[in-house]
Amino acid sequence: MKAVYNWLKSNQNCLLCDEPAETGLPLCASCETELPWLGAHCAVCALPLPAAGLVCGACQTRPPAFARVEAPWRYAFPIDTLIARFKHQARWPLGRLLGELLERHLQHAFAEGLPRPDCLLPVPLAKGRLRRRGFNQAAMLARWLGGPLQLPVEENLLLRPHDTPAQQELDAAARRRNLRGAFALADPAALAGRHVALVDDVLTTGATAEALARLLRAAGAARVDVYCLARTPKPDGG
């Protein structure tokens, strides 16, 4: 209860520098400004690019099954550290903060014309990994987004029946092979004609988002978007 009480207090300190926070969240204006905001990026997959309004070469050559990725940040310090602490050390207040900032980003995107989805679908964890970690960070993010965005969260529609190796340990080609047959749908008929948004923490190669989007589109989903906290740049920094 203490963590909940602290979150609701009007006078909060920044979770990054411990100075008084004046933003309405436990984050001071100085730390918020210094976060690695995404900036110019691919209009489809959100890959960081030198100029805005472009579509990256990969999305032009092989358009993905998802329509658009929305992410506030590049996967760089301190966002990478905050996500890791949330995900692997169960630092839920950090995840809650990131989720609220993502919600503000999405509210702005909707106001700018991004179509609102019918529901949010968190990327699932296999049962073994869920037992070891104790929680699904994507599901927590989806719940924190769903309320203020007034979007239903359907946590049980996407399934991950096989405990495949962690994607972080694999290159792009191995990630795609690793995900073959990794996901399933609890009720394929529930997707017909719907616009859905996948929720995850980080988009790296896009292999997970692509595998899920293909599965959803094959079941009849009209559109699949991806909402995540951060997008990784190309390995060479481009």
C-alpha positions in Angstrom: 0.0 0.0 0.0 2.9 2.3 0.7 3.9 2.4 -3.0 0.3 3.2 -4.0 0.1 6.0 -1.4 3.4 7.5 -2.6 2.2 7.5 -6.2 -1.0 9.4 -5.3 0.7 12.0 -3.2 0.6 15.5 -4.8 4.2 16.3 -3.7 6.4 13.7 -5.4 10.1 13.4 -6.0 11.7 12.5 -9.3 12.4 8.8 -9.6 15.5 9.6 -11.6 17.3 12.3 -9.6 15.2 12.5 -6.3 14.6 16.3 -6.8 11.0 17.6 -6.4 8.9 16.8 -9.4 6.6 19.4 -10.8 5.2 17.6 -13.9 2.3 15.8 -12.1 4.3 12.6 -12.3 7.4 11.4 -10.3 9.7 13.0 -12.9 11.2 16.4 -12.8 11.1 18.7 -15.9 14.9 18.6 -16.3 15.0 14.8 -16.4 12.0 14.6 -18.7 13.7 16.9 -21.2 16.9 14.9 -21.1 15.2 11.6 -22.0 16.2 10.1 -25.4 13.0 11.3 -27.2 12.6 9.5 -30.5 12.7 12.4 -32.9 12.7 11.8 -36.7 11.8 8.2 -37.5 10.3 5.8 -40.0 6.6 6.5 -40.5 5.8 2.8 -40.3 8.3 1.0 -38.0 9.6 4.0 -36.0 13.2 3.3 -36.8 15.3 6.4 -36.0 16.1 8.3 -39.2 18.0 11.4 -40.2 14.8 13.3 -41.3 11.1 13.1 -40.4 8.3 11.9 -42.7 10.3 9.1 -44.4 9.8 5.4 -44.6 12.9 3.3 -44.1 14.3 1.0 -46.8 13.2 -2.2 -45.0 9.6 -1.1 -44.8 9.6 0.0 -48.4 11.1 -3.3 -49.6 9.0 -5.6 -47.4 6.0 -3.7 -45.9 5.3 -5.2 -42.4 2.0 -6.7 -41.4 1.5 -4.0 -38.8 0.5 -0.5 -39.9 2.4 1.7 -37.5 4.6 1.7 -34.5 4.2 4.3 -31.8 7.1 4.8 -29.3 8.1 7.9 -27.4 11.9 7.1 -27.1 15.0 5.6 -28.6 16.3 2.6 -26.7 19.2 4.5 -25.0 20.3 5.7 -21.6 18.5 6.1 -19.2 15.4 4.6 -20.8 17.2 1.3 -21.4 18.1 1.1 -17.7 14.7 2.0 -16.5 13.0 -0.6 -18.7 15.5 -3.3 -17.5 14.9 -2.4 -13.9 11.2 -2.6 -14.4 11.3 -5.8 -16.3 14.0 -7.8 -14.5 14.0 -6.3 -11.0 10.2 -5.7 -10.6 10.7 -2.0 -10.1 7.0 -1.4 -10.9 7.0 2.4 -10.0 9.5 2.9 -12.9 7.2 0.9 -15.2 4.2 2.9 -14.1 6.0 6.1 -14.8 7.0 5.0 -18.3 3.5 3.7 -18.9 2.0 7.1 -18.0 4.4 8.9 -20.3 3.5 6.5 -23.1 -0.2 7.2 -22.4 0.4 10.9 -22.8 2.3 10.2 -26.1 -0.6 8.2 -27.4 -3.2 10.8 -26.4 -1.2 13.3 -28.4 -1.0 10.9 -31.4 -4.8 10.3 -31.3 -5.4 14.1 -31.2 -3.1 14.4 -34.3 -5.1 11.8 -36.2 -3.8 8.3 -35.3 -6.8 6.0 -35.5 -7.9 4.6 -32.1 -7.8 0.8 -31.9 -10.7 -1.3 -30.7 -8.6 -2.9 -28.0 -5.1 -3.4 -26.6 -3.3 -6.8 -26.8 -0.3 -7.3 -24.6 2.5 -9.4 -26.1 2.2 -12.7 -24.2 4.9 -14.5 -22.2 5.2 -18.3 -22.2 4.1 -19.9 -18.9 7.6 -20.9 -17.9 9.0 -17.4 -18.3 5.9 -15.9 -16.6 6.5 -18.2 -13.6 10.1 -17.3 -13.4 9.6 -13.5 -13.7 6.3 -13.4 -11.8 4.6 -10.9 -14.1 4.2 -9.9 -17.8 5.6 -6.4 -18.2 3.6 -5.9 -21.5 0.4 -6.8 -19.7 1.1 -4.3 -16.9 1.8 -1.6 -19.4 -1.4 -2.4 -21.3 -3.5 -2.2 -18.1 -1.9 1.2 -17.2 -2.7 2.4 -20.7 -6.2 1.0 -21.0 -7.9 3.0 -18.2 -6.9 6.5 -19.2 -7.1 5.8 -22.9 -10.6 4.2 -22.3 -9.6 1.1 -24.3 -10.4 -2.5 -23.3 -7.4 -4.7 -22.6 -7.8 -8.3 -23.8 -5.0 -10.2 -22.0 -6.1 -13.8 -22.9 -6.5 -13.5 -26.6 -2.9 -14.0 -27.6 -1.1 -17.1 -26.4 2.5 -18.2 -26.3 2.4 -22.0 -25.9 6.1 -22.6 -26.3 8.9 -21.3 -24.1 11.4 -20.1 -26.8 14.9 -18.7 -26.1 14.9 -15.0 -25.2 14.9 -12.7 -28.2 17.6 -10.5 -26.8 20.2 -13.2 -27.3 19.6 -13.6 -31.0 20.3 -11.8 -34.3 17.6 -10.7 -36.7 17.5 -13.9 -38.7 17.5 -16.1 -35.6 14.8 -14.0 -34.0 12.5 -14.8 -37.0 13.3 -18.5 -36.9 12.8 -18.5 -33.1 9.2 -17.2 -33.5 7.9 -19.7 -36.0 4.8 -21.2 -34.4 5.5 -19.4 -31.1 2.2 -17.7 -30.9 -1.5 -18.8 -31.1 -5.0 -17.2 -30.7 -7.4 -18.3 -28.1 -10.4 -17.2 -30.2 -9.5 -16.4 -33.9 -13.1 -15.4 -34.7 -12.8 -12.5 -32.2 -10.4 -10.7 -34.5 -12.7 -10.3 -37.6 -12.7 -6.7 -38.8 -11.1 -5.3 -35.7 -8.4 -2.7 -35.3 -6.0 -3.9 -32.5 -2.9 -2.5 -31.0 -0.1 -4.7 -29.6 1.6 -3.5 -26.4 5.2 -4.3 -25.6 8.2 -2.7 -23.9 10.8 -2.5 -26.7 10.8 -2.9 -30.5 14.2 -4.1 -31.7 14.1 -6.0 -35.1 10.3 -6.0 -35.2 10.3 -9.8 -35.4 7.9 -10.4 -32.5 5.6 -7.6 -33.7 5.7 -9.0 -37.3 4.9 -12.6 -36.2 2.0 -11.4 -34.1 0.6 -9.0 -36.7 0.7 -11.7 -39.4 -1.2 -14.0 -37.1 -3.8 -11.4 -36.3 -4.2 -10.3 -39.9 -4.6 -13.9 -41.0 -7.5 -14.2 -38.4 -9.2 -11.2 -40.0 -7.9 -8.2 -38.1 -8.4 -5.1 -40.2 -5.4 -3.2 -38.8 -2.6 -3.9 -36.3 -0.6 -1.1 -34.6 2.2 -1.5 -32.1 2.6 0.6 -29.0 5.9 0.3 -27.1 8.1 2.3 -24.8 11.2 2.4 -27.0 12.6 1.7 -30.5 16.2 0.6 -31.0 18.3 2.3 -33.6 20.3 0.3 -36.2 23.2 -1.6 -34.7 25.6 0.8 -36.4 23.9 3.7 -34.8 22.2 4.8 -38.0 
